[in-house]
Amino acid sequence: MSVTQPVIDAVLKRLAAGGIRHVVVATSTGETGIRFLEALAGRGVSLVCVTHHAGFRTGDDRDLLSEHAATLRAAEVPIVLATHVLSGIGRSISSQFGGTTPVELIAHTLRLFGQGMKVCVEIAVMAADAGLIPTDEDVISVGGTGRGADTAVVVRPAHANRFFDLRIREVLSKPSDI
C-alpha cells in the first residue's frame, strides 16, 4: 500500500491545530521519511525516522537506502535503527519453538486496527526508548503497511518498560478497508 500524500495532509492539518512539536515516521527505504522531511520543512516540528533493524529481511542487509539516509542525516533528522519492540526476540522464540509470545499478542491485537496502527505504536516506543521524543507530551506517529504511510495517530508515547502507559489520543488517518 502506498497512500502517503493523504496522510501527510492529515498530519499537516493536525499540526496546524497546534500542540504538537514532534512527528515520528516509519520509513523502510527512507523514501517516506524524505517526503515528510519536505512536507514539514519550516514548520518548527522535529522529525524522527524509524527504520527496520539490520537483518529484518535477510542476513545483515539494511532496507534504508544510503542516499536517503544521507539526505535525512544532512537535514539532522535522527534515524532509529533498532530491534522492533513488538517482535524482537519474541519472534525468534515463536519461529524456533512454535506458539506465540505475549508481545506478539499485543502486536496482533493492534493489527486489528491495521498494520499501520501497530507500526505507529511500535515506532513511538522505539523513538522514546532512543530518547528522541518525549513521553510527557503528545506526538504524531505515522506508520504504514508495506510501502508508504497509511496511518497517523496522535499518541502519548511510553518507554518499552512502561508500555501500558502509552495512549492513542487521536486517529488522524487509517485505511478503511481493514
N, CA and C atoms as an extended XYZ file, in Angstrom:
534
Properties=species:S:1:pos:R:3:atomname:S:1:resname:S:1:resid:I:1 pbc="F F F"
N         0.857       -1.180        0.000 N   MET     1
C         0.000        0.000        0.000 CA  MET     1
C         0.895        1.233        0.000 C   MET     1
N         0.484        2.240       -0.713 N   SER     2
C         1.237        3.492       -0.736 CA  SER     2
C         0.257        4.654       -0.810 C   SER     2
N        -0.088        5.210        0.324 N   VAL     3
C        -1.118        6.244        0.423 CA  VAL     3
C        -0.524        7.585        0.823 C   VAL     3
N         0.716        7.685        1.034 N   THR     4
C         1.430        8.730        1.763 CA  THR     4
C         0.857       10.147        1.705 C   THR     4
N         0.525       10.693        0.534 N   GLN     5
C         0.128       12.105        0.466 CA  GLN     5
C        -1.103       12.441        1.303 C   GLN     5
N        -2.185       11.641        1.269 N   PRO     6
C        -3.314       11.967        2.148 CA  PRO     6
C        -2.946       11.927        3.636 C   PRO     6
N        -2.005       11.079        3.998 N   VAL     7
C        -1.558       11.011        5.393 CA  VAL     7
C        -0.752       12.266        5.731 C   VAL     7
N         0.104       12.690        4.819 N   ILE     8
C         0.838       13.946        5.027 CA  ILE     8
C        -0.154       15.085        5.223 C   ILE     8
N        -1.181       15.130        4.396 N   ASP     9
C        -2.187       16.194        4.513 CA  ASP     9
C        -2.878       16.159        5.877 C   ASP     9
N        -3.213       14.967        6.362 N   ALA    10
C        -3.862       14.827        7.669 CA  ALA    10
C        -2.930       15.282        8.784 C   ALA    10
N        -1.647       14.955        8.663 N   VAL    11
C        -0.658       15.363        9.663 CA  VAL    11
C        -0.506       16.887        9.658 C   VAL    11
N        -0.411       17.481        8.493 N   LEU    12
C        -0.270       18.935        8.396 CA  LEU    12
C        -1.487       19.646        8.979 C   LEU    12
N        -2.670       19.112        8.721 N   LYS    13
C        -3.901       19.698        9.271 CA  LYS    13
C        -3.872       19.655       10.796 C   LYS    13
N        -3.439       18.528       11.354 N   ARG    14
C        -3.391       18.406       12.812 CA  ARG    14
C        -2.316       19.301       13.403 C   ARG    14
N        -1.184       19.414       12.730 N   LEU    15
C        -0.128       20.308       13.210 CA  LEU    15
C        -0.606       21.754       13.230 C   LEU    15
N        -1.405       22.132       12.251 N   ALA    16
C        -1.936       23.498       12.192 CA  ALA    16
C        -2.850       23.800       13.374 C   ALA    16
N        -3.468       22.762       13.936 N   ALA    17
C        -4.344       22.944       15.102 CA  ALA    17
C        -3.536       23.224       16.368 C   ALA    17
N        -2.238       22.922       16.339 N   GLY    18
C        -1.354       23.250       17.455 CA  GLY    18
C        -1.193       22.149       18.489 C   GLY    18
N        -0.218       22.363       19.356 N   GLY    19
C         0.007       21.478       20.484 CA  GLY    19
C         0.922       20.292       20.229 C   GLY    19
N         1.417       20.140       19.012 N   ILE    20
C         2.294       19.011       18.683 CA  ILE    20
C         3.631       19.572       18.214 C   ILE    20
N         4.716       19.047       18.799 N   ARG    21
C         6.053       19.513       18.440 CA  ARG    21
C         6.932       18.438       17.812 C   ARG    21
N         6.436       17.179       17.791 N   HIS    22
C         7.266       16.061       17.323 CA  HIS    22
C         6.455       15.148       16.424 C   HIS    22
N         7.097       14.689       15.343 N   VAL    23
C         6.499       13.713       14.438 CA  VAL    23
C         7.504       12.578       14.271 C   VAL    23
N         7.039       11.361       14.455 N   VAL    24
C         7.871       10.177       14.252 CA  VAL    24
C         7.263        9.385       13.095 C   VAL    24
N         8.114        8.990       12.148 N   VAL    25
C         7.654        8.373       10.909 CA  VAL    25
C         8.398        7.068       10.658 C   VAL    25
N         7.650        6.020       10.350 N   ALA    26
C         8.252        4.759        9.917 CA  ALA    26
C         8.683        4.915        8.465 C   ALA    26
N         9.884        4.466        8.168 N   THR    27
C        10.377        4.542        6.794 CA  THR    27
C        11.335        3.388        6.556 C   THR    27
N        10.969        2.499        5.662 N   SER    28
C        11.822        1.334        5.380 CA  SER    28
C        13.034        1.741        4.549 C   SER    28
N        12.786        2.286        3.371 N   THR    29
C        13.874        2.663        2.467 CA  THR    29
C        14.362        4.084        2.708 C   THR    29
N        13.551        4.886        3.399 N   GLY    30
C        13.857        6.297        3.625 CA  GLY    30
C        13.008        7.213        2.771 C   GLY    30
N        12.326        6.672        1.774 N   GLU    31
C        11.520        7.494        0.874 CA  GLU    31
C        10.397        8.226        1.610 C   GLU    31
N         9.671        7.525        2.471 N   THR    32
C         8.589        8.165        3.228 CA  THR    32
C         9.157        9.214        4.176 C   THR    32
N        10.282        8.930        4.774 N   GLY    33
C        10.935        9.905        5.648 CA  GLY    33
C        11.264       11.191        4.914 C   GLY    33
N        11.765       11.075        3.702 N   ILE    34
C        12.097       12.258        2.913 CA  ILE    34
C        10.840       13.032        2.522 C   ILE    34
N         9.776       12.320        2.193 N   ARG    35
C         8.515       13.004        1.864 CA  ARG    35
C         8.035       13.836        3.053 C   ARG    35
N         8.140       13.275        4.263 N   PHE    36
C         7.740       14.025        5.456 CA  PHE    36
C         8.724       15.145        5.762 C   PHE    36
N        10.006       14.927        5.540 N   LEU    37
C        11.005       15.985        5.727 CA  LEU    37
C        10.639       17.194        4.875 C   LEU    37
N        10.303       16.958        3.627 N   GLU    38
C         9.933       18.051        2.718 CA  GLU    38
C         8.638       18.727        3.170 C   GLU    38
N         7.660       17.927        3.576 N   ALA    39
C         6.354       18.479        3.972 CA  ALA    39
C         6.434       19.285        5.266 C   ALA    39
N         7.334       18.891        6.166 N   LEU    40
C         7.418       19.544        7.476 CA  LEU    40
C         8.424       20.696        7.513 C   LEU    40
N         9.140       20.908        6.423 N   ALA    41
C        10.175       21.947        6.387 CA  ALA    41
C         9.599       23.302        6.794 C   ALA    41
N        10.292       23.970        7.700 N   GLY    42
C         9.915       25.305        8.127 CA  GLY    42
C         8.734       25.368        9.080 C   GLY    42
N         8.274       24.250        9.573 N   ARG    43
C         7.094       24.236       10.453 CA  ARG    43
C         7.460       24.177       11.936 C   ARG    43
N         8.750       24.145       12.253 N   GLY    44
C         9.174       24.144       13.645 CA  GLY    44
C         8.845       22.864       14.389 C   GLY    44
N         8.773       21.767       13.661 N   VAL    45
C         8.444       20.469       14.244 CA  VAL    45
C         9.655       19.560       14.083 C   VAL    45
N         9.987       18.814       15.129 N   SER    46
C        11.097       17.873       14.998 CA  SER    46
C        10.584       16.579       14.371 C   SER    46
N        11.379       16.028       13.475 N   LEU    47
C        11.061       14.784       12.782 CA  LEU    47
C        12.052       13.719       13.210 C   LEU    47
N        11.540       12.530       13.504 N   VAL    48
C        12.362       11.359       13.793 CA  VAL    48
C        11.908       10.267       12.842 C   VAL    48
N        12.851        9.586       12.218 N   CYS    49
C        12.528        8.462       11.341 CA  CYS    49
C        12.947        7.150       12.004 C   CYS    49
N        12.112        6.145       11.839 N   VAL    50
C        12.404        4.814       12.376 CA  VAL    50
C        12.372        3.831       11.215 C   VAL    50
N        13.430        3.049       11.091 N   THR    51
C        13.519        2.090       10.001 CA  THR    51
C        13.661        0.674       10.547 C   THR    51
N        13.635       -0.291        9.637 N   HIS    52
C        13.816       -1.694       10.038 CA  HIS    52
C        15.215       -1.907       10.603 C   HIS    52
N        15.313       -2.826       11.539 N   HIS    53
C        16.631       -3.195       12.057 CA  HIS    53
C        17.403       -3.956       10.988 C   HIS    53
N        18.721       -3.954       11.115 N   ALA    54
C        19.554       -4.734       10.196 CA  ALA    54
C        19.139       -6.197       10.290 C   ALA    54
N        19.087       -6.875        9.158 N   GLY    55
C        18.704       -8.277        9.129 CA  GLY    55
C        17.206       -8.516        9.182 C   GLY    55
N        16.406       -7.460        9.065 N   PHE    56
C        14.943       -7.606        9.126 CA  PHE    56
C        14.462       -8.595        8.076 C   PHE    56
N        15.003       -8.498        6.873 N   ARG    57
C        14.577       -9.395        5.801 CA  ARG    57
C        15.526      -10.580        5.655 C   ARG    57
N        16.828      -10.302        5.613 N   THR    58
C        17.791      -11.380        5.407 CA  THR    58
C        19.199      -10.930        5.788 C   THR    58
N        20.005      -11.869        6.216 N   GLY    59
C        21.407      -11.584        6.512 CA  GLY    59
C        21.578      -10.347        7.361 C   GLY    59
N        22.548       -9.545        7.003 N   ASP    60
C        22.809       -8.289        7.702 CA  ASP    60
C        22.350       -7.082        6.893 C   ASP    60
N        21.530       -7.339        5.878 N   ASP    61
C        21.068       -6.265        4.999 CA  ASP    61
C        20.256       -5.225        5.761 C   ASP    61
N        20.311       -4.013        5.241 N   ARG    62
C        19.506       -2.898        5.751 CA  ARG    62
C        18.603       -2.421        4.624 C   ARG    62
N        17.355       -2.123        4.961 N   ASP    63
C        16.413       -1.638        3.961 CA  ASP    63
C        16.607       -0.161        3.651 C   ASP    63
N        17.110        0.604        4.612 N   LEU    64
C        17.299        2.046        4.441 CA  LEU    64
C        18.354        2.295        3.373 C   LEU    64
N        17.961        2.949        2.287 N   LEU    65
C        18.892        3.242        1.199 CA  LEU    65
C        19.885        4.301        1.647 C   LEU    65
N        21.143        4.104        1.304 N   SER    66
C        22.201        5.000        1.791 CA  SER    66
C        21.982        6.434        1.329 C   SER    66
N        21.463        6.640        0.114 N   GLU    67
C        21.255        8.017       -0.354 CA  GLU    67
C        20.135        8.706        0.436 C   GLU    67
N        19.102        7.947        0.820 N   HIS    68
C        18.034        8.524        1.639 CA  HIS    68
C        18.530        8.803        3.058 C   HIS    68
N        19.321        7.879        3.586 N   ALA    69
C        19.894        8.087        4.920 CA  ALA    69
C        20.762        9.333        4.925 C   ALA    69
N        21.547        9.536        3.871 N   ALA    70
C        22.423       10.705        3.789 CA  ALA    70
C        21.601       11.996        3.744 C   ALA    70
N        20.505       11.995        2.991 N   THR    71
C        19.644       13.178        2.912 CA  THR    71
C        19.049       13.500        4.272 C   THR    71
N        18.545       12.482        4.962 N   LEU    72
C        17.944       12.690        6.276 CA  LEU    72
C        18.989       13.180        7.283 C   LEU    72
N        20.143       12.561        7.279 N   ARG    73
C        21.199       12.975        8.213 CA  ARG    73
C        21.680       14.392        7.932 C   ARG    73
N        21.763       14.756        6.658 N   ALA    74
C        22.179       16.123        6.297 CA  ALA    74
C        21.186       17.145        6.835 C   ALA    74
N        19.914       16.735        6.938 N   ALA    75
C        18.887       17.627        7.491 CA  ALA    75
C        18.778       17.477        9.010 C   ALA    75
N        19.709       16.734        9.602 N   GLU    76
C        19.761       16.489       11.045 CA  GLU    76
C        18.518       15.785       11.576 C   GLU    76
N        17.974       14.881       10.764 N   VAL    77
C        16.850       14.052       11.190 CA  VAL    77
C        17.423       12.782       11.816 C   VAL    77
N        17.122       12.531       13.090 N   PRO    78
C        17.594       11.293       13.713 CA  PRO    78
C        16.929       10.083       13.062 C   PRO    78
N        17.694        9.014       12.924 N   ILE    79
C        17.189        7.762       12.362 CA  ILE    79
C        17.374        6.668       13.406 C   ILE    79
N        16.260        6.038       13.777 N   VAL    80
C        16.308        4.926       14.727 CA  VAL    80
C        16.376        3.628       13.931 C   VAL    80
N        17.421        2.871       14.145 N   LEU    81
C        17.600        1.561       13.554 CA  LEU    81
C        17.840        0.631       14.742 C   LEU    81
N        16.783       -0.056       15.185 N   ALA    82
C        16.876       -0.852       16.408 CA  ALA    82
C        15.905       -2.023       16.330 C   ALA    82
N        16.035       -2.938       17.268 N   THR    83
C        15.123       -4.069       17.354 CA  THR    83
C        13.697       -3.572       17.493 C   THR    83
N        12.799       -4.194       16.769 N   HIS    84
C        11.386       -3.814       16.839 CA  HIS    84
C        10.813       -4.255       18.172 C   HIS    84
N        10.220       -3.308       18.863 N   VAL    85
C         9.753       -3.553       20.221 CA  VAL    85
C         8.599       -4.565       20.270 C   VAL    85
N         7.816       -4.674       19.198 N   LEU    86
C         6.676       -5.599       19.210 CA  LEU    86
C         6.957       -6.905       18.475 C   LEU    86
N         8.217       -7.226       18.309 N   SER    87
C         8.575       -8.548       17.785 CA  SER    87
C         9.879       -8.978       18.433 C   SER    87
N        10.978       -8.412       17.986 N   GLY    88
C        12.272       -8.698       18.601 CA  GLY    88
C        12.518      -10.162       18.879 C   GLY    88
N        12.969      -10.439       20.062 N   ILE    89
C        13.328      -11.807       20.434 CA  ILE    89
C        12.101      -12.716       20.530 C   ILE    89
N        10.939      -12.132       20.792 N   GLY    90
C         9.711      -12.929       20.821 CA  GLY    90
C         9.456      -13.638       19.512 C   GLY    90
N         9.697      -12.958       18.402 N   ARG    91
C         9.509      -13.582       17.084 CA  ARG    91
C        10.497      -14.723       16.897 C   ARG    91
N        11.707      -14.560       17.390 N   SER    92
C        12.696      -15.622       17.293 CA  SER    92
C        12.248      -16.853       18.075 C   SER    92
N        11.697      -16.635       19.251 N   ILE    93
C        11.215      -17.749       20.086 CA  ILE    93
C        10.072      -18.476       19.390 C   ILE    93
N         9.074      -17.746       18.905 N   SER    94
C         7.925      -18.402       18.269 CA  SER    94
C         8.338      -19.074       16.954 C   SER    94
N         9.277      -18.491       16.225 N   SER    95
C         9.747      -19.120       14.988 CA  SER    95
C        10.499      -20.412       15.271 C   SER    95
N        11.271      -20.409       16.335 N   GLN    96
C        12.078      -21.580       16.675 CA  GLN    96
C        11.251      -22.695       17.327 C   GLN    96
N        10.336      -22.298       18.228 N   PHE    97
C         9.660      -23.292       19.053 CA  PHE    97
C         8.155      -23.382       18.823 C   PHE    97
N         7.615      -22.501       18.018 N   GLY    98
C         6.178      -22.504       17.774 CA  GLY    98
C         5.450      -21.681       18.822 C   GLY    98
N         4.153      -21.551       18.619 N   GLY    99
C         3.352      -20.781       19.558 CA  GLY    99
C         3.509      -19.294       19.331 C   GLY    99
N         3.145      -18.530       20.344 N   THR   100
C         3.253      -17.069       20.259 CA  THR   100
C         3.625      -16.530       21.631 C   THR   100
N         4.142      -15.333       21.637 N   THR   101
C         4.561      -14.711       22.889 CA  THR   101
C         3.578      -13.599       23.253 C   THR   101
N         3.564      -13.156       24.494 N   PRO   102
C         2.682      -12.049       24.873 CA  PRO   102
C         2.902      -10.795       24.028 C   PRO   102
N         4.148      -10.493       23.692 N   VAL   103
C         4.436       -9.310       22.878 CA  VAL   103
C         3.807       -9.463       21.496 C   VAL   103
N         3.871      -10.657       20.935 N   GLU   104
C         3.255      -10.888       19.627 CA  GLU   104
C         1.734      -10.781       19.710 C   GLU   104
N         1.148      -11.148       20.833 N   LEU   105
C        -0.297      -10.974       21.009 CA  LEU   105
C        -0.670       -9.488       21.004 C   LEU   105
N         0.156       -8.665       21.616 N   ILE   106
C        -0.078       -7.214       21.587 CA  ILE   106
C        -0.031       -6.730       20.137 C   ILE   106
N         0.992       -7.163       19.401 N   ALA   107
C         1.133       -6.747       18.001 CA  ALA   107
C        -0.074       -7.187       17.176 C   ALA   107
N        -0.518       -8.418       17.359 N   HIS   108
C        -1.674       -8.918       16.596 CA  HIS   108
C        -2.953       -8.175       16.982 C   HIS   108
N        -3.083       -7.823       18.218 N   THR   109
C        -4.265       -7.057       18.643 CA  THR   109
C        -4.266       -5.676       17.990 C   THR   109
N        -3.126       -5.015       17.974 N   LEU   110
C        -3.044       -3.707       17.314 CA  LEU   110
C        -3.330       -3.826       15.822 C   LEU   110
N        -2.959       -4.935       15.207 N   ARG   111
C        -3.225       -5.132       13.780 CA  ARG   111
C        -4.720       -5.245       13.482 C   ARG   111
N        -5.548       -5.460       14.492 N   LEU   112
C        -6.995       -5.440       14.264 CA  LEU   112
C        -7.432       -4.077       13.736 C   LEU   112
N        -6.663       -3.035       14.052 N   PHE   113
C        -6.913       -1.681       13.563 CA  PHE   113
C        -6.121       -1.397       12.297 C   PHE   113
N        -5.328       -2.367       11.838 N   GLY   114
C        -4.497       -2.238       10.648 CA  GLY   114
C        -3.023       -2.332       10.995 C   GLY   114
N        -2.250       -2.821       10.046 N   GLN   115
C        -0.803       -2.944       10.235 CA  GLN   115
C        -0.183       -1.593       10.587 C   GLN   115
N        -0.677       -0.533        9.954 N   GLY   116
C        -0.135        0.795       10.219 CA  GLY   116
C        -0.296        1.221       11.664 C   GLY   116
N        -1.402        0.832       12.302 N   MET   117
C        -1.616        1.180       13.712 CA  MET   117
C        -0.572        0.499       14.590 C   MET   117
N        -0.301       -0.764       14.310 N   LYS   118
C         0.734       -1.485       15.061 CA  LYS   118
C         2.074       -0.772       14.895 C   LYS   118
N         2.373       -0.361       13.681 N   VAL   119
C         3.628        0.328       13.400 CA  VAL   119
C         3.686        1.669       14.139 C   VAL   119
N         2.593        2.419       14.139 N   CYS   120
C         2.569        3.709       14.843 CA  CYS   120
C         2.911        3.551       16.321 C   CYS   120
N         2.322        2.574       16.960 N   VAL   121
C         2.592        2.330       18.379 CA  VAL   121
C         4.039        1.894       18.564 C   VAL   121
N         4.468        0.971       17.745 N   GLU   122
C         5.813        0.412       17.865 CA  GLU   122
C         6.897        1.478       17.700 C   GLU   122
N         6.774        2.317       16.679 N   ILE   123
C         7.834        3.305       16.444 CA  ILE   123
C         7.818        4.412       17.489 C   ILE   123
N         6.648        4.699       18.050 N   ALA   124
C         6.600        5.690       19.135 CA  ALA   124
C         7.394        5.188       20.336 C   ALA   124
N         7.253        3.917       20.652 N   VAL   125
C         8.000        3.337       21.766 CA  VAL   125
C         9.496        3.299       21.438 C   VAL   125
N         9.824        2.890       20.221 N   MET   126
C        11.233        2.807       19.831 CA  MET   126
C        11.909        4.178       19.868 C   MET   126
N        11.222        5.196       19.362 N   ALA   127
C        11.787        6.554       19.376 CA  ALA   127
C        11.903        7.091       20.802 C   ALA   127
N        10.928        6.759       21.645 N   ALA   128
C        11.002        7.173       23.057 CA  ALA   128
C        12.172        6.471       23.746 C   ALA   128
N        12.330        5.175       23.487 N   ASP   129
C        13.435        4.434       24.091 CA  ASP   129
C        14.794        4.980       23.642 C   ASP   129
N        14.855        5.512       22.426 N   ALA   130
C        16.096        6.102       21.921 CA  ALA   130
C        16.317        7.516       22.472 C   ALA   130
N        15.339        8.035       23.236 N   GLY   131
C        15.460        9.368       23.817 CA  GLY   131
C        15.234       10.488       22.814 C   GLY   131
N        14.523       10.185       21.713 N   LEU   132
C        14.360       11.164       20.642 CA  LEU   132
C        13.012       11.862       20.631 C   LEU   132
N        12.041       11.343       21.385 N   ILE   133
C        10.756       12.018       21.560 CA  ILE   133
C        10.390       11.947       23.039 C   ILE   133
N         9.641       12.923       23.508 N   PRO   134
C         9.276       12.939       24.931 CA  PRO   134
C         8.119       11.974       25.218 C   PRO   134
N         8.046       11.550       26.468 N   THR   135
C         6.919       10.710       26.902 CA  THR   135
C         5.919       11.508       27.738 C   THR   135
N         6.180       12.793       27.892 N   ASP   136
C         5.279       13.612       28.701 CA  ASP   136
C         4.479       14.613       27.865 C   ASP   136
N         4.456       14.396       26.556 N   GLU   137
C         3.615       15.209       25.680 CA  GLU   137
C         3.199       14.370       24.473 C   GLU   137
N         2.130       14.806       23.824 N   ASP   138
C         1.628       14.091       22.661 CA  ASP   138
C         2.519       14.341       21.455 C   ASP   138
N         2.650       13.323       20.612 N   VAL   139
C         3.392       13.396       19.355 CA  VAL   139
C         2.526       12.780       18.271 C   VAL   139
N         2.885       13.039       17.031 N   ILE   140
C         2.229       12.353       15.916 CA  ILE   140
C         3.129       11.212       15.493 C   ILE   140
N         2.524       10.039       15.327 N   SER   141
C         3.235        8.858       14.865 CA  SER   141
C         2.604        8.394       13.564 C   SER   141
N         3.452        8.083       12.574 N   VAL   142
C         2.996        7.735       11.233 CA  VAL   142
C         3.564        6.371       10.847 C   VAL   142
N         2.680        5.470       10.443 N   GLY   143
C         3.107        4.140       10.027 CA  GLY   143
C         2.422        3.720        8.752 C   GLY   143
N         2.732        2.503        8.332 N   GLY   144
C         2.147        2.029        7.089 CA  GLY   144
C         2.134        0.525        6.990 C   GLY   144
N         1.694        0.082        5.831 N   THR   145
C         1.571       -1.335        5.509 CA  THR   145
C         2.402       -1.586        4.270 C   THR   145
N         3.571       -2.146        4.434 N   GLY   146
C         4.432       -2.384        3.284 CA  GLY   146
C         5.203       -1.135        2.917 C   GLY   146
N         4.745       -0.424        1.905 N   ARG   147
C         5.415        0.808        1.460 CA  ARG   147
C         4.492        1.988        1.665 C   ARG   147
N         5.083        3.120        1.998 N   GLY   148
C         4.297        4.332        2.176 CA  GLY   148
C         3.626        4.386        3.534 C   GLY   148
N         2.937        5.500        3.768 N   ALA   149
C         2.241        5.724        5.036 CA  ALA   149
C         0.744        5.644        4.807 C   ALA   149
N         0.051        4.906        5.677 N   ASP   150
C        -1.412        4.839        5.569 CA  ASP   150
C        -2.111        5.151        6.889 C   ASP   150
N        -1.350        5.348        7.954 N   THR   151
C        -1.930        5.566        9.276 CA  THR   151
C        -1.158        6.656       10.003 C   THR   151
N        -1.890        7.539       10.677 N   ALA   152
C        -1.272        8.555       11.526 CA  ALA   152
C        -2.130        8.722       12.765 C   ALA   152
N        -1.465        8.791       13.906 N   VAL   153
C        -2.168        8.963       15.174 CA  VAL   153
C        -1.443        9.989       16.029 C   VAL   153
N        -2.205       10.625       16.906 N   VAL   154
C        -1.610       11.405       17.982 CA  VAL   154
C        -1.505       10.442       19.156 C   VAL   154
N        -0.320       10.321       19.691 N   VAL   155
C        -0.068        9.339       20.747 CA  VAL   155
C         0.738        9.989       21.858 C   VAL   155
N         0.486        9.563       23.075 N   ARG   156
C         1.347        9.907       24.209 CA  ARG   156
C         2.277        8.708       24.352 C   ARG   156
N         3.526        8.830       23.929 N   PRO   157
C         4.437        7.683       23.930 CA  PRO   157
C         4.781        7.199       25.337 C   PRO   157
N         5.326        6.016       25.373 N   ALA   158
C         5.863        5.438       26.609 CA  ALA   158
C         7.111        4.654       26.238 C   ALA   158
N         7.964        4.452       27.213 N   HIS   159
C         9.121        3.581       27.013 CA  HIS   159
C         8.651        2.136       27.069 C   HIS   159
N         9.435        1.231       26.503 N   ALA   160
C         9.045       -0.182       26.457 CA  ALA   160
C         8.772       -0.740       27.854 C   ALA   160
N         9.546       -0.309       28.835 N   ASN   161
C         9.347       -0.845       30.186 CA  ASN   161
C         8.109       -0.273       30.866 C   ASN   161
N         7.434        0.679       30.226 N   ARG   162
C         6.177        1.258       30.736 CA  ARG   162
C         5.131        1.249       29.614 C   ARG   162
N         5.188        0.222       28.758 N   PHE   163
C         4.393        0.152       27.530 CA  PHE   163
C         2.920        0.484       27.755 C   PHE   163
N         2.342        0.000       28.827 N   PHE   164
C         0.899        0.173       29.032 CA  PHE   164
C         0.524        1.571       29.521 C   PHE   164
N         1.518        2.465       29.630 N   ASP   165
C         1.233        3.884       29.869 CA  ASP   165
C         0.973        4.619       28.553 C   ASP   165
N         1.315        4.010       27.424 N   LEU   166
C         1.106        4.622       26.111 CA  LEU   166
C        -0.385        4.846       25.884 C   LEU   166
N        -0.722        5.978       25.268 N   ARG   167
C        -2.123        6.302       24.978 CA  ARG   167
C        -2.255        6.770       23.539 C   ARG   167
N        -3.179        6.180       22.816 N   ILE   168
C        -3.540        6.658       21.480 CA  ILE   168
C        -4.624        7.694       21.698 C   ILE   168
N        -4.315        8.961       21.393 N   ARG   169
C        -5.228       10.070       21.677 CA  ARG   169
C        -6.186       10.368       20.533 C   ARG   169
N        -5.669       10.352       19.312 N   GLU   170
C        -6.479       10.692       18.137 CA  GLU   170
C        -6.033        9.818       16.968 C   GLU   170
N        -6.972        9.395       16.160 N   VAL   171
C        -6.656        8.721       14.904 CA  VAL   171
C        -6.843        9.753       13.803 C   VAL   171
N        -5.749       10.117       13.155 N   LEU   172
C        -5.789       11.121       12.098 CA  LEU   172
C        -6.085       10.508       10.746 C   LEU   172
N        -5.592        9.299       10.546 N   SER   173
C        -5.744        8.625        9.265 CA  SER   173
C        -5.516        7.139        9.469 C   SER   173
N        -6.357        6.331        8.850 N   LYS   174
C        -6.130        4.884        8.799 CA  LYS   174
C        -6.935        4.324        7.652 C   LYS   174
N        -6.481        3.232        7.070 N   PRO   175
C        -7.235        2.645        5.958 CA  PRO   175
C        -8.600        2.188        6.429 C   PRO   175
N        -9.596        2.353        5.584 N   SER   176
C       -10.962        1.945        5.946 CA  SER   176
C       -11.246        0.518        5.533 C   SER   176
N       -10.356       -0.101        4.794 N   ASP   177
C       -10.616       -1.454        4.292 CA  ASP   177
C       -10.008       -2.534        5.179 C   ASP   177
N        -9.749       -2.204        6.409 N   ILE   178
C        -9.165       -3.166        7.351 CA  ILE   178
C       -10.276       -4.005        7.968 C   ILE   178
